[in-house]
Amino acid sequence: MSLFDGEPEGPKGTLATAPLAERMRPRMLEEYSGQEHLLGPGKPLRIQIERDDPGSMIFWGPPGVGKTTLAKIIAETTRASFIEFSAVTSGIKEIKQVMASAAQAAELHSRTILFVDEIHRFNKAQQDAFLPYVERGTIRLIGATTENPSFEIISALLSRCRVYVLKALSEERIVALLRRAVEDRERGLGTLELTADDDALALIASYSSGDCRSAYNTLEVAAQLARDAGKRIDKTIATEAAQQRVLMYDKSGEEHYNLISALHKSVRNSDPDAALYWLARMFAAGEDPMYLARRVVRMAVEDIGLAAPEAMNLCLSAKQTMEFLGSPEGDLALAEAVVYLCLAPKSNAVYMAYGAVQQEIEHTRQEPVPLHLRNAPTKLMKELEYGKGYRYAHDEEGRVADMDCLPDSLRGHTYYHPTLEGREKLLAQRMEEIRRIKAGKRQ
């Protein structure tokens, strides 16, 4: 019987009323779909499971790819007790209670797999609490995370675990799993006698963004709609069930940085179509418009520079438009700015020059300002020769004086090397003209 009175049980104790995603969860390795790079013959995780290697591990991958399922299969395959632990609802007290129970079980030669979902949500102190038990082998820790373990898991715990990267499921694989769920009479929707069009299942798969759990949930809604509409899941019903594409996004997580990186590099590579796509992805996922506006201004400064100096003003105007109109009306202003940046001539000459100067300052001694560049507002300063030898450029032919403005030890250094792109070509010509004027005055 079920733990819940009156609820019928499905296969192996699964509630018949459980969500479709739970009912269709694979129970053995042969049923598991995907991750061939880890579970194929001779692959690292497959070998670890087959050898009953007791090492702890971290599963890193997007939602709905089977991290929890795989942990349960490992527990079933290795005949270990399985304790599921949520980092969202558990704290140090719960960790210590579970560890104490696992230690007692270990004394009776019983093995325990502790599965920690969303392990990246644990703080340092909570993660530290696992360390002694992992080191002694009291527990076999399997952590699941959607965030980069390098940033979210403490190094001491990470060094004691093997990290396996799980990939999002392909749309073709998700379609096959959905088809199986429609036809499965024991665990799926087979008893409803539904039919499902291929293009309807393909649409559900495409909306899932590689998240199989999301696809199952959408299929379950579509099945409910189809029961009252001829028992056929067509594209119209699938669209109604999907409602909105699932977007993998966490404004403080790695995918946030991946998307902004894709946007910036698309702009740098003068690809307006790609840049618009990544910009729209971030808007659709709920990104802060002002964050995007700041990054677009940064792109103008870093990658357009003086090749098209008007780009900065255009991007600042787009930011003001966004502040004035808000989203979604103001989104188009940022879209226009992004397209302009893509098509504008590119130069990172100032960006590189400023970086070179920063390196110079960091690795050389702090040179005093040359005397001829100092003001001399007092008699003492004049007696100390402040300002002596200074030449007022406006009184010079060509408005350029033959006068060094860098410290003596850096005399002749050149940091800014303009490109021949856009307006910067004119600046390069002007720099060459200044050099000629100075050289002529030295003769």
N, C-alpha and C positions, 0 to 999 in steps of 0.2 A: 504493500500500500504506500501511497505518497505520504510525505510528511504533512501534507495539507489534506485534512479530512474531506472526503467527497470528491477529490480531484483524481481522475483516472491517470494512470501512468503510461508513458510511451516506452520505447525500447530502453533497456538498462536504467530504468527509473526516471527517465526524462518525462516531465509532465506533458500530457497530450495537449494541454493548453499553453505550453511554453511558446515563445516567439519562434517563427520559422527558422531564424538564424541559429537558435539554440538546438532545435530539433535536427537540423541538417548538419550540425557540427560533426566532423569526422571523429571516429572513436579509435581508429587504428592507423598506423602509418600508411598502409596500403590505400586507405580512403583519402589521405591528405593530398590536396591538389596545390601545385606550385612549389616554389623554392627548390627547384631541381639543382641549382648551384650549391645547395647545402645538403640536400637529402637524396640526390642521385647516387647510384652505386659508386662507392669509393670516395664520396664527398665527405668533408670533415665532420659535419654534424651527424650524418648517417653512421659514420664509423664510431663516433663517441657514443651514440645510442646503442649500437649493436655490441660494443665492447662493455657496455654498462659502466662507462667511465663516470666516476662520481663527481667530476669537476663542476663547479658553479658556472653559470653563463648569463649573458645579457642578450636579449632579443631586441634589436633596434630596427624599427620599420614603421611605415605609416599605419593608420587605423585599418582594421578589417582585413588583415592579410594572414591571420591565423597564429598570432603569438601565444594567446591563451590556449588555443586548441593544441598547439604543438607541445606546450608544457604539460597539458593533461595526458597527451599520448605518451610522452616520455615517462610520466609517473606510472601509467598503466603498463607500459612495456617493461619497465624495470621493477614493477611490483613494489612501488614505494607509496607511502602515505602522501596525500596531496593536500596541502593547506594553501588556500587562496587568500591573499592579503592585499588590501587596497591602500595605496599610499594616500588616497584622498580622505579616508575616514579613520585611519589608524595613527596612533602616536607611540611614544616610547613605552608607555605602560603596556599597551597591547603587544608590542614587539617582545618585551621581556617575558610576558606570559606565554607567548607562542614558543619562544626559545627554551623556556623551562620545560614545556611539554615535549619538545623535540629532544631535549637532553635526556629526559626519562625514557623516551622511546628508544633512543640510541643505546641506552644501557641494556635494553631487552633485545638488542640486535635488530631493531626495526628502523628502516630508513625513512627519512622525511624529505620531501621536496617542498620547499617554501616558494610559492610563486607570488611575486610582488608586482602587481599591475601598476603602471605609471610610477615606476621607482624614481623617476627624475623629480617627482614632487616631494620626496623626502629631503629634509634639510641635512646638513653635515652631521649633526649629533645623532639623528635617527639612523643615518647610514652607518655611522661608526658603531652603533649598537649591534649590527650584524657581524662585524669583523671577527670577534673571537670564535663565534660559532661556525663561521665559514672556514676559518683557519683550522679548527679542530676536526672539521668534517661532521659536526653534529647535524648540520643541515646541508642540503644541496640547494643553493639559492638559484632561482631562475627569475631574473628581472625582465620586465617588459617596458619599453620606452619608445615614444615617438620622437624624442629629442636626442641630439647628438650626445652619446655617453661621455665623450671627451670633455664636454662642458658641464654636464649635469651630474655625473657620478664622481664621487671622491676618488682620488688616485689610488689610495690604499685598497679600496674595494674593487676598483676597476682592474688593478693588477692581479687580483685573485680570481678573475672571471674571464672566460672566453667570450668575445663579442661576436655575435652572428648578425649580419645585416640581412633583413628580409625585404623583399621587393614587392611593390604593388602588383596585384594580379592584372594580367592583360584583359582587355575587353572580351576577347575570344574565349578565354578560360572562364570568365564570369558568366558569359552566355551559356556555356556548357553546364555550369553548376546550376544556373537558373532553370534550364531545361530539365535537369535531373530532379530538381525540387518540384517542378510542375507535375512530373510523371510518377514520383515516388509515392506509393500508396501507404507505406508504413510510417514514414517520418515526414513526408512532404505534403503536397496538395493533391495527390493523385485521387483521393476519394471524392474530391469535388468535381471530377470529370470535366476539367477545364481544358481548353485549347489555348495555345499562345503563339502568336505570329512571330516569325524570326525577327522582323524589324522592330517589334515591340520589345522583345528581350534585349536586342542590340541597343535600343534607346535607353532602357533601364541600366544596362551595363555602362554605357557611355556617361550617364549621369552620376554614376557611383564613384568616379575618379579612382578606380582600383580598390575600393572598399567593399568587400564581399558582404559584410554585415549590412551595410547600407543598401546594397542591391537586394538582399533577401527581404529587408523591411519594406522596400518599395514594391517588390513582387507581392508581398502579403497584402498590402493595401490594394494593389491592382486586382488581386484575386477576389477581394471583398466587393470591389466595384463590378467585376465581371459576373459575379453570381446573380446580379440583378440586371445584367445586360447581355443575355444570350450565352453566358458561360464562355466567352471568347475574350482573351486579352489581346486587344489590337493596339495600334500605335496611339490612338486617341486616349484610350484608358491608361496606357503606360505614361503618357505625358501628364495626365491629370494626377496620377499617383506620384510621379516624381516631383512635381511642383517646382522644385528648384534644385539645380545642380549642387552636388556636395563639393565644397571647396576645401581642400586641405590647407589650413592656414592657422597660424598661431602668431599673433602680433608681437609676442615676445620670444618666439622660438626660432628654430633654424630656418623653417620654410619662409618666414618673413625676410630673413637675410638672403635666402636663395632668390626670391622674387625680385627684391630691389637690386640685387647684383645682376640679374638677367636684364632688368630694365636699363640700368646704367650702361652695361656693356653693349646692349643693342643700340643705344644712342651713340655711344663711342664709335660703333662700327657702321654708323649712317644707315641703319635699317629701320625706317619708320613703321613698317608693318609689324615687325617683332616688338618694337617699343610700345606701340599702341596696344598690342595684345597683353604684354606684361603689365602695363599701366591699368588696363581694364580689369585684369585678374585681381590686382590689389584693391581696386575700388570695390569690385564685387564681393571680396572677402571682408570688407568693412574696415580697410586701412584708414588711419587718420589722414584726411586730406592735407592738413598742414604739414605732416611728416613728408608726404609726397612732394608738396610744394617746396619745402626746404631742400630736399634731395635734387629736385629739378634745377633750382638755383645753383646748387653745388656742381651739377654737371656743366652748367654754363661757364662757371669759373674754372673748373679743372680741365675740361676737354675742348671747349670752344675758345676761351681765352680772348686774346687780342686779335685773333683771326676774324672775329665778328663781335666786337665789343658791345654791339647793340643787343646781343643775346641776353646779357644779364638784365638789362632794363625790361626786355620782353618777359623774362621769367618772373621778375619782381612784380610786373603788372599782372601776370597770371595769378600770382599769389594773392595780390590785393583783390582781384576779381573773385577768387575762391572765398576769401574772407567776406566779401560783400554779398555774394549770391548764395554761398553755401553749396552743399552737395544735395542732389545730383546736378543742379543747374550749372554750378561752377566747374564741374568736372571737365567740360569741353575746353575751358581756358587752359587747363594743364595739358590736355591732349594737344591743343594747338602749339603750346610751348615745346612739348616733346617732339612733335613733328619738325618744328623749326630747328631745334637742336640737331636732329638727325641729319637734316639737309644742309646745315650751315658748314662752312669750312672749319676744320679742326686744328687746334694747336694746344699742346700742353707745355709750351715753352716757358711760360711764366711759372706754372706749377713746378716744373723741373728746376728752374732757376732758383725759386724760393727754397726748394728742398736742398739744393746744393749749398745755398747760403746758410741754412740751418745747420747742415753738417759742418761747414767751415767754422761756425761759431762754437759748435760743441767740441771740436777737436783742435782748436787753436786757442792761443791765449787771447784774452780780451785786450785788444790793442787800444791805446788812447786815441782820442780824436786828434787828428793833425792840427797844429796850432793855427794854420791859416784858415781852417774851417770854424774856429771858435769865435763867438762874439766877445767883444771887449767893452762892456758897459762901464767899467771902473778904471781908474788911473793905474791901479796895481796890475790889473789884467793887461793893460797896454804895455806896461813896463816888462811884463813877462812874455811879451810878444804874441799875445793872443790876437788873432786876426791878421798878423803880419804876412804879407804876400798874397792875401786874398784878392782875386780879380773878379769884378762884377760883370757877369756874362752879358748883360744888356748893353754894356759899353764896348763890347768886343765885336769885331767883324764876324758876321754870321751868327751872332749871339752865342758863341762858344768860346770859352777861354781854355788855353793850354794849361790846365791845372789838374793835378791828381786829387781825387776825392776819397780814395781808399787809404787805409793805413800803409805805411811804407812797406811792411812785410807782405802785403797783398797787392802791391802795385802791379798793374797789368793783368790782373785776374779778370776773366770774363765768365759770367754766370748765365746771362740771358742770351740765348741763341735763337732768334726768331726764325720761324719757318717761312716758306714762300706761299703760304695759304692765305687767301682772303686779304683782309686789311693788313695782316702781319707782313705781307710782302712789301707794302709801303714802309712799314716800320723798319724792315731790314735795309731798305734803300736809304732811309733817313740815318740809320746807324752808320752805314758806310760813308755817307756824306759827312757826318760828324767826325769820323776818323780822318777823312781827308783834310778837313779844316784844321784839326789839331796838328796833323803831320806837316801841313803847310806853314804853320806858325813856328814850328821847331826848326825850320830850315833857315 
